[in-house]
């Protein structure tokens, strides 16, 4: 009787392990965890989340792989907030991906302020061309070392310049750097430089226009008019242009005569428009065919014989 009971329990156990088991090894050596049907393309198939942990040892660290848990559908994370793609034999590994997104939501940012003196900071950075050491293991299992040419910075130098932010991190065998933080600095630097360029272009444009018209001298500054109703010249759109652009302007009610003139950067007049002196907003159209070559040109609004304003335009043929 005992023998029959033992055989029955053994058969039931085998049947349960094969039919309802949460851990299964099939005849091909594939492991299924949480499933009785391991995917034939994988040696280990886990249905559900995977957790690697140091518990109960300290420090307590978890490494989590989660699937099917809402947006974005999969998660890889660690409780220590740092994940290194690292191998003892090769050092840090290269990562390949179609796109990479960083958290930049305003709800996670405090104490917003503009970047001060971005051009000064950029000028203090030292970019280099260098060969970086590359360690890898070939298909035969041999450890090899080569070099790869790169452009970049030296982490120790950058952290000495950008002291107000945390841009470097001590890694396993060297100092890592967050290159992405250079991008806002570059944008701020370009914006600051563009303001300087716009100011210089305005000065150059007025100088060329003034020198190209006889009898202007210091009287060519139309901005000295203290009247509320003053004539105005606006930036051409688009700028740069390759087919045509519109030049908008406003004439005040005291305008007797008005023109828009266009010169090259040597002060040679290339185009002139006689304007209807009627008060209000209007525009003229300049075609690229009106200008001899690609380049920067100066245009000015002249009312009652005086330069109201001058600006620059870029023509691309």
Buried (B, 14 or more C-beta within 10 A) or exposed (E): EEEEEEEEEEEEEEEEBEEEBEEBEBEEEBBBBEBBEBEEEEEEBBBEBEEEEEEEEEEEEEBBBBEEEEEEEEEEEEEEEEEEEEEEEBBBEEEEEEEEEEEEEEEEEEEEEEBEEBBEBBEEBEEEEEEEEEEBEEEEEEEEEEEEEEEEBBBEEBBEBBEEEEBBEEBEEEEBBBEEBBEEBEEBBBEBEEEEEEEEBBEBBBBBBBEBBEEBEEEBBBEEBEEEEBBBBBEBEEEEBEEBBEBBBBBBEBBEEBBBBBBBEEBEEBBEBEBEBEBEEBEBEBEBEEBEEEEBBBBBBBBBBBBBBBBBBBBEE
